[in-house]
Amino acid sequence: MDHNPSFKPSLRLIDATMLVAGSMIGSGIFIVSADITRNVGSAGWLIFVWLITGFMTLTAALSYGELSAMYPKAGGQYVYLKEAYNPLVGFLYGWSFFTVIQTATIAAVGVAFSKFMAYLVPAVSEDNILLKIQMGVDSAGQARFFTFSAAQLVSIILIFLLTFINTRGIKSGKLIQTTFTLTKLLSLFGLIVFGFIALKGDVWHANWTNAWSLHSLNKDGSFSTYTTIAALGAIASSMVGSIFSSDSWNNVTFIAGELRNPKRDIALSLFFGTLIVTIIYVAANIVYTAVLPLHEIAYAAKDRVGVAASQSIFGNIGTVIIALMIMVSTFGCNNGLIMAGARVYYSMAKDKLFFNKAATLNKNSVPGYGLWIQCIFACLWSLSGKYGDLLDMISFVVVVFYMLTIIGIFILRKKHPNAERPYKAFGYPVLPILYIIMGLAFCILLIKFKPNYTWPGLIITLAGIPAYYLIMRNQKPADI
């Protein structure tokens, strides 16, 4: 394939940082605080959940810097796992990434764009059902239907549009990413500033009077206390939302081959991007507690805390402001996810572990085939309507792969002690070990208290084992 175009290293540090921040910030920060508040029941613990998630994200990002400097090429985490362990472990990550992690996230972010667009254009609402087909009956004798809403249609159009733009070359995707990420960062900053200006003293005092009382908050305003172990389970359950909202920071590692100075800029962009987003997330949640009573955060309509907060800050126009903010946020987020994801499939295909055509670059020096096959799979998730459930279930698997990758730092230092390491993991070995301990605690608590969040994602990942050996037996996957 020597005749194929090669990646064009055209991304600067600012572009890489915007990819990190832009891929992280979607719609989660405006929504998941409702579920967190229901679980922990107090302002202090709400902020603590975001702080501990931010600490874990920063720690992981600082650790990944060493790996990205060692292997500054397309594929990122897939490459790190393959080098530290073996091709099977790398494939299982790539398999999970393609089947659910990236494609279902693209679908979910696309539908989130549609849901908030519906505030401005009601015709694209998820309640506007365009197609309804009966698909049989369930065990209780109730009819089951396949429905297709206007929101799903808009999501599919958005995914196709951004995929097409990214097939035109890295510069097209870069322009959208940097522009939209800067716009949403400034918008969030504005929301935070105006939120503090609009601070309601009585609301703030009420929310922070018993800020460290950990309990579940019921819809009628009552509380339910936890045992010590159950309290830990509640924190872990809460972190499913905050971890999902803080995920995809590693997308910049997938496009290392297109950075001008990857050995330096990936590590720096990981640090700056995750730090910026962590500060914004914590500040936004403090604003929520400054303008909304705790019960209104926990039980905001359809969990849309951002809408409720914006209405409190700006009045009726707040709904339009937050809808526009989230549309900008999700548009830029999906662009980053789409841009980065195809580079993983490219690396897998180079190793004969994905469709052969995904190993080629188009005339614009981007993996066009990988972009389109990712597009098709993401659109199928949009059609299914099941992406939200799967994303809850996959949070467990995402953290498992993060832990395996960070353990890989220790393995690679032993396997290749003399390898060039332009950047070494900050705080090694203390911070990487601390992340592994925290991640392990999170996963164990989810297995115990939220098994429905763990086993489905694990089953999807393990299904990749027979797929891997089938591919290896045939030496290469069939062309499409």
Number of C-alpha atoms within 10 A of each C-alpha: 7 6 7 12 15 17 21 16 15 14 20 18 19 15 20 30 26 27 31 32 33 32 32 31 27 30 24 22 24 23 22 23 29 26 24 29 27 23 26 29 28 27 27 20 21 29 22 16 23 26 17 16 23 22 16 21 25 23 22 27 27 26 28 31 26 23 31 30 23 19 21 23 21 26 26 25 24 26 28 25 27 18 18 24 16 12 18 16 22 22 24 23 25 28 25 23 21 20 18 24 23 25 26 27 26 32 31 27 27 30 28 24 27 28 25 27 21 19 16 14 11 16 15 22 21 21 14 15 15 13 11 11 10 10 11 11 11 9 6 6 8 9 11 12 13 13 16 20 21 22 28 31 20 21 27 24 14 22 28 18 13 23 23 17 17 26 23 16 20 21 15 14 22 22 12 17 27 20 15 21 28 16 16 24 20 13 19 20 15 11 23 21 14 15 24 17 13 15 18 17 11 11 15 20 14 15 21 15 12 13 16 15 14 25 22 21 23 15 12 7 11 11 15 11 14 15 9 10 10 15 17 19 23 23 21 23 23 24 25 23 25 25 24 22 23 24 21 24 27 24 29 33 34 27 28 28 22 23 25 15 17 27 22 18 25 31 28 19 28 30 23 22 23 27 18 14 22 23 13 18 25 19 20 24 22 19 23 29 27 26 27 23 18 26 20 19 28 28 20 20 13 9 18 21 25 29 23 22 28 24 18 20 24 17 11 11 12 18 21 18 16 24 22 18 23 29 22 20 28 30 25 31 29 29 26 30 25 27 28 28 26 29 28 29 32 29 23 25 20 16 14 17 24 25 20 21 18 27 24 23 21 17 14 17 18 25 28 26 21 26 25 20 18 23 24 16 19 29 24 17 24 29 19 14 19 14 24 16 13 20 23 19 23 27 23 27 24 22 19 18 19 21 20 17 26 25 19 20 23 16 15 18 13 11 12 10 11 9 10 12 17 14 19 18 21 17 13 14 12 9 18 24 17 16 22 21 13 17 19 16 15 21 22 17 20 25 16 12 17 17 15 14 23 21 17 18 23 17 11 19 21 14 14 20 16 10 15 20 12 13 16 13 10 10 11 16 17 11 9 7
